[in-house]
Amino acid sequence: MNDKVNDAFSGCHPFLNFFYFAVVLLFTMFNQHPVFLLISYIAAVMYAFLLNGWKKTLKQNLLVTLPGLLIVALLNPLFNHYGVTMLYYVEASGNWITLEALVYGLVLGAVMFIVIQWFSCYNCVMTTDKFVYLFGRLIPALSLVLSMALRFVPRFTEQLRVIRNGQKAMGRDVTNGNVLARAKHGMNILSILVTWALENAIETSDSMRSRGYGLHGRTAFSIYRYTKRDRWLTGAFAILAAVFAFGCVKGAAFAVYDPKIQLVGINHAYSGCGPVLAVITYLAFAVFCFLPVFLNLAERAALARSQKAVGTEIGYTYRKIYEELEQEKQYS
Protein backbone atom coordinates (compact mmCIF):
# COMPACT_ATOMS: atom_id res chain seq x y z
CA MET A 1 0.00 0.00 0.00
CA ASN A 2 3.00 2.26 0.38
CA ASP A 3 4.55 1.89 -3.03
CA LYS A 4 2.39 4.62 -4.55
CA VAL A 5 3.36 7.29 -2.04
CA ASN A 6 5.00 10.22 -3.86
CA ASP A 7 6.68 12.03 -0.99
CA ALA A 8 10.04 13.78 -0.73
CA PHE A 9 10.65 12.65 2.84
CA SER A 10 9.79 9.04 1.94
CA GLY A 11 12.70 9.11 -0.49
CA CYS A 12 15.17 9.83 2.32
CA HIS A 13 17.20 7.15 4.06
CA PRO A 14 15.16 4.73 6.26
CA PHE A 15 17.20 5.68 9.33
CA LEU A 16 16.12 9.30 8.89
CA ASN A 17 12.46 8.29 8.50
CA PHE A 18 12.53 6.09 11.60
CA PHE A 19 14.41 8.66 13.69
CA TYR A 20 11.90 11.38 12.80
CA PHE A 21 8.81 9.34 13.69
CA ALA A 22 10.42 7.92 16.84
CA VAL A 23 11.21 11.40 18.19
CA VAL A 24 7.84 12.89 17.24
CA LEU A 25 5.86 10.00 18.70
CA LEU A 26 7.87 9.89 21.94
CA PHE A 27 7.57 13.63 22.55
CA THR A 28 3.86 13.52 21.72
CA MET A 29 3.03 10.51 23.89
CA PHE A 30 4.91 11.71 26.98
CA ASN A 31 4.02 15.39 26.72
CA GLN A 32 0.91 17.06 28.12
CA HIS A 33 1.67 20.66 27.29
CA PRO A 34 -1.04 22.07 24.96
CA VAL A 35 1.44 24.06 22.83
CA PHE A 36 3.45 20.93 22.00
CA LEU A 37 0.25 18.97 21.31
CA LEU A 38 -1.17 21.69 19.06
CA ILE A 39 2.05 21.89 17.03
CA SER A 40 2.21 18.10 16.75
CA TYR A 41 -1.42 17.82 15.66
CA ILE A 42 -1.22 20.52 12.98
CA ALA A 43 1.98 18.99 11.57
CA ALA A 44 0.46 15.48 11.58
CA VAL A 45 -2.70 16.67 9.78
CA MET A 46 -0.75 18.65 7.16
CA TYR A 47 1.58 15.73 6.49
CA ALA A 48 -1.41 13.37 6.27
CA PHE A 49 -2.94 15.76 3.71
CA LEU A 50 0.15 15.37 1.54
CA LEU A 51 0.33 11.59 1.94
CA ASN A 52 -3.30 10.45 1.98
CA GLY A 53 -5.18 13.35 0.42
CA TRP A 54 -7.49 15.83 2.12
CA LYS A 55 -10.66 13.71 1.73
CA LYS A 56 -9.33 10.68 3.61
CA THR A 57 -7.67 12.85 6.27
CA LEU A 58 -10.79 14.93 6.89
CA LYS A 59 -12.91 11.79 7.06
CA GLN A 60 -10.58 10.26 9.63
CA ASN A 61 -10.54 13.42 11.74
CA LEU A 62 -14.28 14.15 11.64
CA LEU A 63 -15.52 10.56 12.03
CA VAL A 64 -12.89 9.16 14.42
CA THR A 65 -10.70 11.81 16.04
CA LEU A 66 -13.22 14.48 16.99
CA PRO A 67 -15.94 12.16 18.40
CA GLY A 68 -13.36 10.12 20.32
CA LEU A 69 -11.76 13.26 21.71
CA LEU A 70 -15.12 14.51 22.96
CA ILE A 71 -15.95 11.15 24.54
CA VAL A 72 -12.67 11.01 26.48
CA ALA A 73 -13.00 14.68 27.48
CA LEU A 74 -16.50 14.10 28.87
CA LEU A 75 -15.76 10.79 30.59
CA ASN A 76 -12.76 12.04 32.57
CA PRO A 77 -14.60 14.66 34.71
CA LEU A 78 -17.33 12.11 35.46
CA PHE A 79 -14.85 9.77 37.19
CA ASN A 80 -12.17 12.24 38.35
CA HIS A 81 -13.18 15.18 40.54
CA TYR A 82 -9.89 16.96 41.27
CA GLY A 83 -9.55 20.67 40.61
CA VAL A 84 -10.58 23.94 42.21
CA THR A 85 -12.77 25.47 39.47
CA MET A 86 -16.28 24.07 39.92
CA LEU A 87 -18.49 23.99 36.82
CA TYR A 88 -21.49 21.77 37.56
CA TYR A 89 -22.79 19.78 40.52
CA VAL A 90 -24.08 16.26 39.79
CA GLU A 91 -26.76 15.47 42.34
CA ALA A 92 -26.91 11.76 41.52
CA SER A 93 -23.28 11.17 42.49
CA GLY A 94 -22.82 14.13 44.81
CA ASN A 95 -19.67 15.28 42.97
CA TRP A 96 -18.59 18.41 41.16
CA ILE A 97 -17.47 18.54 37.53
CA THR A 98 -14.37 20.71 37.49
CA LEU A 99 -12.66 22.69 34.76
CA GLU A 100 -9.30 21.04 35.52
CA ALA A 101 -10.70 17.52 35.04
CA LEU A 102 -12.43 18.56 31.80
CA VAL A 103 -9.28 20.15 30.38
CA TYR A 104 -7.16 17.15 31.39
CA GLY A 105 -9.65 14.87 29.62
CA LEU A 106 -9.23 16.94 26.47
CA VAL A 107 -5.45 16.64 26.78
CA LEU A 108 -5.59 12.84 27.22
CA GLY A 109 -7.89 12.48 24.22
CA ALA A 110 -5.68 14.78 22.15
CA VAL A 111 -2.55 12.75 22.94
CA MET A 112 -4.29 9.52 21.92
CA PHE A 113 -5.59 10.74 18.60
CA ILE A 114 -2.52 12.78 17.63
CA VAL A 115 -0.52 9.58 17.99
CA ILE A 116 -3.05 7.77 15.78
CA GLN A 117 -2.69 10.53 13.17
CA TRP A 118 1.09 10.20 13.23
CA PHE A 119 0.87 6.43 12.84
CA SER A 120 -1.25 6.90 9.70
CA CYS A 121 1.69 8.86 8.29
CA TYR A 122 4.17 6.29 9.59
CA ASN A 123 2.39 3.47 7.74
CA CYS A 124 2.76 5.37 4.47
CA VAL A 125 6.44 6.30 4.88
CA MET A 126 8.01 3.39 6.80
CA THR A 127 7.45 0.41 4.54
CA THR A 128 8.21 -3.19 5.51
CA ASP A 129 11.36 -3.13 3.38
CA LYS A 130 12.68 -0.11 5.28
CA PHE A 131 11.95 -1.64 8.67
CA VAL A 132 13.59 -4.96 7.80
CA TYR A 133 16.55 -3.07 6.30
CA LEU A 134 17.11 -1.21 9.58
CA PHE A 135 16.62 -4.07 12.04
CA GLY A 136 16.96 -7.25 9.96
CA ARG A 137 20.56 -7.90 11.02
CA LEU A 138 20.19 -6.81 14.64
CA ILE A 139 16.94 -8.60 15.49
CA PRO A 140 15.94 -10.63 12.41
CA ALA A 141 13.06 -12.60 13.95
CA LEU A 142 11.62 -9.68 15.92
CA SER A 143 11.95 -7.25 13.01
CA LEU A 144 10.00 -9.64 10.79
CA VAL A 145 7.26 -10.03 13.42
CA LEU A 146 7.05 -6.27 14.00
CA SER A 147 6.91 -5.49 10.28
CA MET A 148 4.08 -8.00 9.88
CA ALA A 149 2.26 -6.56 12.90
CA LEU A 150 2.52 -3.00 11.57
CA ARG A 151 1.00 -4.14 8.28
CA PHE A 152 -1.66 -6.19 10.05
CA VAL A 153 -4.50 -3.64 10.18
CA PRO A 154 -4.20 -2.14 6.65
CA ARG A 155 -3.82 -5.56 5.01
CA PHE A 156 -6.72 -6.97 7.02
CA THR A 157 -8.90 -4.04 5.99
CA GLU A 158 -8.01 -4.49 2.32
CA GLN A 159 -8.57 -8.26 2.40
CA LEU A 160 -11.88 -7.84 4.26
CA ARG A 161 -13.09 -5.57 1.45
CA VAL A 162 -12.16 -8.23 -1.12
CA ILE A 163 -13.93 -10.99 0.83
CA ARG A 164 -17.05 -8.87 1.34
CA ASN A 165 -17.26 -8.08 -2.36
CA GLY A 166 -17.08 -11.78 -3.19
CA GLN A 167 -19.70 -12.71 -0.61
CA LYS A 168 -21.94 -9.84 -1.69
CA ALA A 169 -21.87 -11.14 -5.28
CA MET A 170 -23.22 -14.47 -3.95
CA GLY A 171 -25.85 -12.80 -1.77
CA ARG A 172 -24.10 -13.73 1.48
CA ASP A 173 -23.14 -10.31 2.79
CA VAL A 174 -24.01 -9.00 6.27
CA THR A 175 -26.67 -6.82 4.63
CA ASN A 176 -28.56 -9.80 3.19
CA GLY A 177 -31.35 -11.72 4.95
CA ASN A 178 -32.81 -11.52 8.43
CA VAL A 179 -30.89 -11.05 11.67
CA LEU A 180 -29.84 -14.70 11.99
CA ALA A 181 -28.81 -14.87 8.34
CA ARG A 182 -26.75 -11.67 8.69
CA ALA A 183 -25.00 -13.05 11.78
CA LYS A 184 -24.26 -16.30 9.94
CA HIS A 185 -22.88 -14.41 6.95
CA GLY A 186 -20.76 -12.23 9.26
CA MET A 187 -19.29 -15.28 11.01
CA ASN A 188 -18.56 -16.84 7.62
CA ILE A 189 -16.72 -13.70 6.46
CA LEU A 190 -14.76 -13.62 9.73
CA SER A 191 -13.83 -17.29 9.35
CA ILE A 192 -12.56 -16.68 5.80
CA LEU A 193 -10.55 -13.67 6.97
CA VAL A 194 -8.91 -15.52 9.88
CA THR A 195 -8.09 -18.49 7.64
CA TRP A 196 -6.49 -16.16 5.11
CA ALA A 197 -4.45 -14.48 7.87
CA LEU A 198 -3.10 -17.80 9.20
CA GLU A 199 -2.23 -19.07 5.72
CA ASN A 200 -0.56 -15.76 4.86
CA ALA A 201 1.56 -15.90 8.01
CA ILE A 202 2.67 -19.48 7.23
CA GLU A 203 3.49 -18.58 3.62
CA THR A 204 5.51 -15.56 4.75
CA SER A 205 7.43 -17.65 7.26
CA ASP A 206 8.21 -20.38 4.71
CA SER A 207 9.22 -17.78 2.12
CA MET A 208 11.65 -16.02 4.48
CA ARG A 209 13.09 -19.35 5.69
CA SER A 210 13.68 -20.51 2.11
CA ARG A 211 15.59 -17.30 1.44
CA GLY A 212 17.87 -17.90 4.41
CA TYR A 213 16.51 -14.98 6.40
CA GLY A 214 18.32 -14.61 9.73
CA LEU A 215 21.17 -16.99 8.89
CA HIS A 216 24.69 -15.99 9.88
CA GLY A 217 26.67 -14.44 7.03
CA ARG A 218 23.65 -13.90 4.82
CA THR A 219 23.92 -10.79 2.63
CA ALA A 220 21.04 -8.71 1.33
CA PHE A 221 20.58 -6.35 -1.57
CA SER A 222 19.64 -2.80 -0.63
CA ILE A 223 18.54 0.15 -2.74
CA TYR A 224 19.02 2.65 0.09
CA ARG A 225 21.99 5.00 0.02
CA TYR A 226 22.95 7.64 2.58
CA THR A 227 23.17 10.73 0.37
CA LYS A 228 24.40 14.27 0.97
CA ARG A 229 20.81 15.44 1.50
CA ASP A 230 20.36 12.77 4.17
CA ARG A 231 23.46 13.98 5.99
CA TRP A 232 22.20 17.58 6.01
CA LEU A 233 18.78 16.49 7.23
CA THR A 234 20.28 14.27 9.91
CA GLY A 235 22.28 17.22 11.23
CA ALA A 236 19.22 19.48 11.17
CA PHE A 237 17.06 16.89 12.94
CA ALA A 238 19.75 16.23 15.57
CA ILE A 239 20.26 19.94 16.33
CA LEU A 240 16.52 20.67 16.56
CA ALA A 241 15.90 17.61 18.71
CA ALA A 242 18.73 18.60 21.04
CA VAL A 243 17.33 22.14 21.35
CA PHE A 244 13.79 21.19 22.31
CA ALA A 245 14.98 18.26 24.43
CA PHE A 246 17.15 20.70 26.40
CA GLY A 247 14.19 23.05 26.74
CA CYS A 248 11.98 20.22 28.02
CA VAL A 249 14.62 19.22 30.56
CA LYS A 250 14.71 22.82 31.76
CA GLY A 251 10.93 22.78 32.18
CA ALA A 252 9.48 24.14 28.92
CA ALA A 253 7.06 21.19 28.78
CA PHE A 254 5.92 21.59 32.39
CA ALA A 255 2.12 21.16 32.62
CA VAL A 256 0.04 20.42 35.74
CA TYR A 257 -3.75 20.08 35.87
CA ASP A 258 -4.23 19.13 39.53
CA PRO A 259 -5.31 20.95 41.65
CA LYS A 260 -5.13 23.91 39.24
CA ILE A 261 -3.88 24.40 35.70
CA GLN A 262 -0.25 25.55 35.50
CA LEU A 263 1.46 25.72 32.10
CA VAL A 264 4.97 27.02 31.45
CA GLY A 265 4.97 29.82 28.91
CA ILE A 266 1.27 30.59 29.50
CA ASN A 267 0.44 31.19 33.15
CA HIS A 268 3.38 29.75 35.07
CA ALA A 269 7.11 30.49 35.39
CA TYR A 270 9.31 27.44 35.98
CA SER A 271 12.70 27.77 37.63
CA GLY A 272 15.38 27.53 34.95
CA CYS A 273 13.00 28.12 32.04
CA GLY A 274 12.12 31.67 31.15
CA PRO A 275 9.75 32.79 28.38
CA VAL A 276 12.60 33.13 25.85
CA LEU A 277 13.75 29.52 26.31
CA ALA A 278 10.13 28.33 26.19
CA VAL A 279 9.51 30.11 22.86
CA ILE A 280 12.78 28.77 21.41
CA THR A 281 11.79 25.26 22.48
CA TYR A 282 8.36 25.54 20.85
CA LEU A 283 9.85 26.92 17.63
CA ALA A 284 12.48 24.16 17.45
CA PHE A 285 9.81 21.51 17.94
CA ALA A 286 7.61 23.14 15.28
CA VAL A 287 10.41 23.26 12.70
CA PHE A 288 11.27 19.61 13.49
CA CYS A 289 7.66 18.47 13.02
CA PHE A 290 7.09 20.48 9.83
CA LEU A 291 10.37 19.59 8.07
CA PRO A 292 8.80 16.78 5.96
CA VAL A 293 6.04 19.19 4.90
CA PHE A 294 8.65 21.83 3.98
CA LEU A 295 10.56 19.21 1.95
CA ASN A 296 7.42 18.30 0.02
CA LEU A 297 6.51 21.91 -0.69
CA ALA A 298 10.07 22.74 -1.76
CA GLU A 299 10.20 19.72 -4.08
CA ARG A 300 6.83 20.57 -5.64
CA ALA A 301 7.92 24.17 -6.16
CA ALA A 302 11.16 23.00 -7.81
CA LEU A 303 9.21 20.59 -10.01
CA ALA A 304 6.81 23.34 -11.06
CA ARG A 305 9.73 25.63 -11.96
CA SER A 306 11.38 22.82 -13.91
CA GLN A 307 8.20 22.03 -15.84
CA LYS A 308 7.71 25.72 -16.62
CA ALA A 309 11.29 26.01 -17.86
CA VAL A 310 10.93 22.88 -19.99
CA GLY A 311 7.63 24.13 -21.39
CA THR A 312 9.18 27.49 -22.26
CA GLU A 313 12.14 25.78 -23.93
CA ILE A 314 9.88 23.47 -25.94
CA GLY A 315 7.75 26.44 -27.01
CA TYR A 316 10.84 28.34 -28.10
CA THR A 317 12.10 25.30 -30.05
CA TYR A 318 8.79 24.86 -31.91
CA ARG A 319 8.68 28.55 -32.67
CA LYS A 320 12.18 28.45 -34.10
CA ILE A 321 11.31 25.42 -36.25
CA TYR A 322 8.16 27.17 -37.49
CA GLU A 323 10.13 30.30 -38.43
CA GLU A 324 12.71 28.21 -40.32
CA LEU A 325 9.94 26.42 -42.25
CA GLU A 326 8.36 29.77 -43.14
CA GLN A 327 11.69 31.05 -44.41
CA GLU A 328 12.17 27.92 -46.58
CA LYS A 329 8.71 28.45 -48.08
CA GLN A 330 9.56 32.04 -49.00
CA TYR A 331 12.83 31.11 -50.69
CA SER A 332 11.21 28.25 -52.57
Buried (B, 14 or more C-beta within 10 A) or exposed (E): EBEEBEBBBBBBBBBBBBBBBEBBBEBBBEBBBBBBBBBBBBBBBBBBBBBBEEEEBBEBBEEEBEEBBEEBBBEBBBEBBBBEBEEEEEEEEEBBBBBBBBBBBBBBBBBBBBBBBBBBBBBBBBBBBBBBBBBBEEEBEEBBEBBBEBBEEBBBEEBBEEBBEEBBEEEBBBEEBEEEEBEBBBEBBEEBBEEBBEEBEEEEEEEBEEEEBBEEEEEEEEEBEEEEBBEEBBEEBEEBBEBBBBBBEBBBBBBBBBEBBBBBBEEBBBEEBBEEBBBBBBBBBBBBBBBBBEBBBEBEEEEEEEEEEEEEEEEEEEEEEEEEEEEEEEEE
